[in-house]
């Protein structure tokens, strides 16, 4: 391989490593688009995921997975139901790590 070819390969590798550190989207990649619903019928809830702010998304997301394959809903993290769910999740995590 010639010196010119080696320089081009090293330049491409260098640019690729620098570009890897920059976020591609300024707003992040949040799973919930928009504010979300205010409440979900408790009987329809199968699973709850609370996703805290991270490098990907700068807001709290509460994702509700519904029973019988009805899909998932994003719950507005400022709603009363979401606050109850977040507090319950934090309490469960505290108790889980307290016993270790």
C-alpha positions as CSV (number, residue, x, y, z in Angstrom):
1,X,0.0,0.0,0.0
2,X,1.3,3.4,-0.9
3,X,1.9,6.2,1.6
4,X,-1.0,8.2,0.0
5,X,-3.4,5.3,0.5
6,X,-2.2,4.8,4.1
7,X,-2.8,8.5,4.9
8,X,-6.4,8.3,3.4
9,X,-7.2,5.2,5.5
10,X,-5.9,6.8,8.7
11,X,-7.9,10.0,7.9
12,X,-11.1,8.0,7.5
13,X,-10.5,6.1,10.7
14,X,-9.8,9.3,12.5
15,X,-12.9,11.1,11.2
16,X,-15.0,8.0,12.1
17,X,-13.8,8.0,15.7
18,X,-14.5,11.7,16.1
19,X,-17.9,11.6,14.6
20,X,-18.9,8.7,16.9
21,X,-18.8,11.0,19.9
22,X,-21.3,13.6,18.5
23,X,-25.0,13.1,18.9
24,X,-26.8,12.7,15.6
25,X,-30.0,14.3,16.9
26,X,-29.9,17.4,19.0
27,X,-33.2,16.6,20.9
28,X,-32.2,13.0,21.6
29,X,-34.2,9.9,20.9
30,X,-37.1,9.9,23.3
31,X,-39.5,6.9,23.1
32,X,-42.5,9.1,23.8
33,X,-43.5,11.8,21.3
34,X,-45.6,14.6,22.7
35,X,-46.8,14.9,26.3
36,X,-48.6,11.5,26.5
37,X,-52.0,10.6,28.0
38,X,-53.0,11.7,31.5
39,X,-54.3,8.4,32.7
40,X,-54.8,4.8,31.8
41,X,-57.3,2.3,33.1
42,X,-55.5,0.4,35.9
43,X,-57.2,-2.9,34.9
44,X,-55.6,-2.7,31.4
45,X,-52.0,-2.2,32.7
46,X,-49.7,-5.2,32.2
47,X,-46.3,-3.6,32.7
48,X,-44.9,-0.2,33.6
49,X,-41.4,1.2,32.6
50,X,-40.1,4.4,34.1
51,X,-37.2,5.7,32.0
52,X,-35.2,8.5,33.7
53,X,-33.3,11.2,31.8
54,X,-30.2,10.1,30.0
55,X,-27.9,11.0,27.1
56,X,-30.5,9.8,24.7
57,X,-33.5,11.7,26.1
58,X,-33.6,14.6,28.6
59,X,-37.0,13.9,30.1
60,X,-38.7,11.3,32.3
61,X,-40.8,8.8,30.3
62,X,-43.5,6.6,31.7
63,X,-44.4,3.8,29.3
64,X,-47.4,1.6,30.0
65,X,-47.7,-1.7,28.2
66,X,-51.4,-2.8,28.0
67,X,-52.8,-6.2,28.4
68,X,-54.1,-8.4,25.6
69,X,-51.8,-7.0,23.0
70,X,-53.4,-3.5,22.9
71,X,-50.0,-1.9,22.5
72,X,-48.3,0.7,24.7
73,X,-49.1,4.2,25.8
74,X,-46.9,7.0,27.0
75,X,-48.1,8.5,30.3
76,X,-47.6,12.2,30.9
77,X,-44.9,12.2,33.6
78,X,-46.6,15.3,35.2
79,X,-50.0,13.6,35.6
80,X,-51.3,12.4,39.0
81,X,-51.3,8.7,37.9
82,X,-47.7,8.9,36.6
83,X,-46.5,10.5,39.9
84,X,-48.0,7.6,41.8
85,X,-46.3,5.1,39.5
86,X,-42.9,6.8,39.7
87,X,-43.0,6.9,43.5
88,X,-44.0,3.3,43.6
89,X,-41.2,2.3,41.3
90,X,-38.6,4.3,43.3
91,X,-39.9,2.6,46.5
92,X,-39.6,-0.8,45.0
93,X,-36.1,-0.1,43.7
94,X,-35.1,1.2,47.2
95,X,-36.4,-1.9,48.9
96,X,-34.7,-4.2,46.3
97,X,-31.3,-2.7,46.8
98,X,-31.7,-2.3,50.6
99,X,-31.9,-6.1,51.1
100,X,-28.6,-6.7,49.3
